[in-house]
Amino acid sequence: MLNLAVLFFIIAVVAAVFGFAGIAGTAAGLAQILFVVFVVLFVISLIFGRRTLSR
């Protein structure tokens, strides 16, 4: 999923050079959504990765 986020980010940057319209706007929107999903999953993995089972 990170690969897709990076891919859409690159597409969004190229699209920004040409102006946000049509597919360019869609790619930018998808890049934002994938970025947010990735950050949320990263934070969740940090929280649950530090938990240890104590007996």
Residue pairs with C-beta under 8 A, 6 or more apart in sequence:
1 34
1 37
1 38
1 41
2 38
4 34
5 31
5 34
5 35
5 37
5 38
8 27
8 28
8 30
8 31
8 34
9 31
9 35
11 24
11 27
11 31
12 24
12 27
12 28
12 31
15 23
15 24
15 25
15 27
15 28
16 24
16 28
18 24
20 28
